[in-house]
Amino acid sequence: MQAWAIANQKGGVGKTTTSLCLARGLAGKGARVLLLDLDPHASLTRTFGVPSDPPPAGSHDLFAARAADISTVRRDTAVRNLQLVAAQPALATLERRGATQPGLGLALGRALHAVRHDYDYALLDCPPTLGLLMVNALAAADRLVIPTQTDPLALHGLADMLRTTDMVQRSRRRTLPRHILPTLFDRRTRSGVQSLEALRERHGDRVWPGVVPMDTRLRDAHALAAAELPETRGLEAYARALAWLLRDESERQEAA
């Protein structure tokens, strides 16, 4: 099983949309896919219509003193080959517990290892803040996908994310490949075009050569979680981005 962390320390960059679209793309290719919502705001969970009251079983249970197994908290979705572990508001309490509950930093990795034969891919939708949940995801991941809006402020957030990745990579003592997806691109704006140019100049081949354009139909999150997808420019772009990621994965495996 390959685990992909979808993360950025800046919100509003299309992180949850990216997680869902890449997961759907993999499932559409016949891969067995697990989506884990690690964000206390639970946007991904709400997208699939999981009720918040009573709180569902989900990702917080993986960090309990007697940790749940993923097999007991996952749920089917309307999408074939795609299962979900829902988020819970209690995820927001983990930072306080981290100082008193040993082993929390590796809890997610242990949970994923236990179901490694059940899935081909696990996609981890991370919160937009540096903390225990993001560090868990980066420690457990085989690769990092960073959705990045093409504007100057988002480029600063990207720099923070890359510094965090370097820190986690040093502690885990193995390489964490990272890939940058330009999102919410509006070619009509000078700022967008210049930010995209700066992104590619600074980060080279880590940046996907394409872009995910502004597409209002991608904002209909419930449609993205339905059994059948609409055809949109944004979804076509994500399909190309997924092909790029899979080519890189294949090349790395051949070189290993």
C-alpha positions in Angstrom: 0.0 0.0 0.0 1.2 3.5 -0.9 0.2 6.3 1.5 -0.1 9.9 0.0 -0.3 12.8 2.3 -2.3 15.8 0.8 -1.1 18.8 2.8 -0.4 22.5 2.9 0.0 24.7 5.9 -2.2 27.3 4.2 -6.0 26.8 4.0 -8.1 27.5 0.9 -5.8 25.9 -1.6 -8.0 23.0 -2.7 -6.6 20.4 -0.4 -9.8 18.5 0.2 -10.9 18.7 -3.4 -7.5 17.4 -4.4 -7.7 14.5 -2.0 -11.1 13.5 -3.3 -10.3 13.9 -7.0 -7.1 11.9 -6.8 -8.8 9.2 -4.7 -11.6 9.0 -7.2 -9.1 8.8 -10.1 -7.2 5.9 -8.4 -10.4 4.1 -7.6 -11.6 4.5 -11.2 -8.4 2.7 -12.3 -9.4 -0.3 -10.2 -7.2 0.5 -7.2 -8.5 -0.2 -3.7 -8.4 3.3 -2.0 -8.8 4.5 1.5 -9.5 8.2 2.2 -8.7 9.4 5.7 -10.1 12.7 6.9 -7.6 14.1 9.5 -9.0 17.6 9.6 -11.2 18.5 12.6 -13.2 20.7 10.3 -14.3 17.5 8.6 -15.0 19.0 5.1 -14.2 15.7 3.4 -16.5 13.8 5.8 -19.3 16.3 5.2 -18.8 15.9 1.5 -19.8 12.2 1.8 -22.9 13.1 3.8 -21.7 11.6 7.1 -23.8 13.1 9.9 -22.0 15.0 12.7 -24.5 14.2 15.4 -23.9 11.8 16.9 -20.2 12.0 16.1 -19.3 9.2 13.8 -16.6 6.6 14.4 -13.5 7.7 12.6 -9.9 9.0 12.6 -9.9 10.3 16.2 -10.4 6.7 17.4 -7.0 5.7 15.8 -5.3 8.0 18.4 -7.3 6.7 21.5 -5.5 5.2 24.5 -6.8 1.9 23.2 -6.5 2.6 19.5 -9.2 1.4 17.2 -8.3 -0.6 14.1 -9.0 1.1 10.8 -11.1 -1.9 9.8 -13.6 -1.0 12.6 -14.1 2.6 11.6 -13.9 2.7 7.9 -17.1 3.0 5.8 -18.1 2.4 2.2 -18.9 5.3 -0.1 -21.0 5.6 -3.2 -17.8 5.3 -5.2 -16.7 1.8 -6.1 -13.3 0.8 -4.6 -13.3 3.8 -2.3 -13.7 3.7 1.5 -13.6 6.6 4.0 -12.4 7.1 7.6 -14.5 10.1 8.8 -13.1 13.0 10.8 -14.4 13.9 14.3 -14.4 17.2 16.1 -12.4 15.6 18.9 -9.3 15.6 16.6 -8.8 19.2 17.8 -8.0 17.9 21.3 -5.1 15.8 20.2 -2.5 18.5 20.6 -3.1 18.7 24.4 -2.9 15.0 24.8 0.3 14.6 22.8 2.4 15.7 25.8 0.9 13.0 28.1 0.1 10.1 25.9 3.3 8.4 24.6 3.4 7.1 21.1 0.8 9.4 19.5 3.4 10.6 16.9 3.4 7.2 15.3 -0.2 6.2 15.8 -1.4 6.8 12.2 1.6 4.8 10.8 0.7 1.8 13.0 -2.9 2.0 12.0 -2.1 2.0 8.3 0.4 -0.8 8.6 -2.3 -3.0 10.1 -4.5 -2.7 6.9 -1.6 -2.5 4.4 -2.9 -5.6 2.5 -6.5 -4.2 2.3 -5.7 -1.3 0.0 -3.4 -0.2 -2.8 -3.5 3.5 -1.7 -4.3 5.5 1.3 -4.8 9.3 0.9 -4.5 11.4 4.0 -6.4 14.7 3.9 -4.4 16.8 6.4 -5.4 19.8 8.5 -4.0 23.2 7.3 -1.9 23.6 10.5 1.4 22.2 11.7 0.7 19.9 14.6 0.4 16.3 15.7 -2.0 15.3 12.9 0.1 16.7 10.1 3.3 15.3 11.6 1.6 11.9 11.9 0.6 12.0 8.2 4.0 13.0 7.0 5.7 10.4 9.1 3.4 7.7 7.7 3.4 8.9 4.0 5.3 7.4 1.1 4.8 10.7 -0.8 3.6 14.2 -0.2 1.2 16.1 -2.6 1.0 19.8 -2.0 -1.9 21.7 -3.6 -0.8 25.3 -4.0 -3.0 28.2 -5.1 -1.2 30.4 -7.6 -1.0 33.6 -5.6 1.9 35.3 -3.7 0.5 34.4 -0.2 0.1 30.8 -1.1 3.8 30.7 -2.2 4.8 31.7 1.4 2.6 28.9 2.8 4.3 26.5 0.4 7.7 27.5 1.8 6.5 26.7 5.3 5.2 23.4 4.2 8.5 22.4 2.6 10.5 23.4 5.7 8.2 21.2 7.8 8.7 18.3 5.3 12.4 18.6 5.6 12.2 18.5 9.4 10.0 15.3 9.3 12.2 13.7 6.6 15.3 14.1 8.8 13.6 12.5 11.8 12.2 9.6 9.9 15.5 9.0 8.0 14.0 8.1 4.7 13.1 10.2 1.7 9.7 11.8 1.4 9.1 12.6 -2.3 7.1 15.8 -2.7 5.0 17.0 -5.6 3.4 20.4 -6.0 0.1 20.9 -7.8 -0.8 24.4 -8.9 -4.5 24.9 -8.1 -7.2 27.5 -8.5 -5.3 29.0 -11.4 -6.9 32.0 -13.2 -4.9 32.9 -16.3 -6.8 36.2 -16.6 -5.0 37.7 -13.6 -1.5 39.0 -13.8 -0.9 37.9 -10.2 -1.8 34.3 -11.0 0.4 34.1 -14.1 3.4 35.6 -12.3 2.9 33.4 -9.2 2.8 30.3 -11.4 6.1 31.4 -13.1 7.7 32.0 -9.8 6.5 28.6 -8.5 8.1 26.8 -11.4 11.3 28.8 -11.3 11.8 28.1 -7.6 10.8 24.4 -7.5 11.5 23.0 -10.9 10.4 19.5 -11.7 8.7 19.1 -8.3 5.9 21.2 -9.9 3.3 19.5 -12.1 3.7 21.0 -15.6 -0.1 21.6 -15.8 -2.6 23.6 -13.7 -5.9 23.0 -12.1 -8.0 25.9 -13.4 -10.6 27.9 -11.5 -13.8 25.8 -12.0 -16.9 26.6 -10.1 -18.3 23.1 -10.6 -15.5 21.7 -8.4 -17.1 23.7 -5.5 -20.1 21.3 -5.6 -18.4 18.9 -3.2 -21.4 16.5 -2.9 -21.4 16.0 -6.7 -17.7 15.0 -6.4 -18.7 12.3 -3.9 -21.5 10.9 -6.0 -21.4 7.6 -7.8 -21.1 9.3 -11.2 -19.0 12.4 -11.8 -19.8 15.4 -14.0 -17.4 16.3 -16.7 -15.5 19.5 -15.9 -12.3 21.2 -16.8 -11.1 20.8 -13.2 -11.6 17.1 -13.1 -9.9 16.7 -16.5 -6.9 18.5 -15.0 -6.8 16.3 -11.9 -6.8 13.2 -14.2 -3.7 14.6 -15.9 -2.1 15.4 -12.5 -2.8 11.8 -11.3 -1.2 10.4 -14.5 1.9 12.5 -13.7 2.1 11.3 -10.1 1.7 7.7 -11.2 4.5 8.0 -13.8 6.8 9.4 -11.1 5.9 6.6 -8.8 6.6 4.0 -11.5 10.0 5.5 -12.3 11.0 5.6 -8.7 10.0 1.9 -8.3 12.0 0.9 -11.4 15.1 2.9 -10.1 14.9 1.3 -6.6 
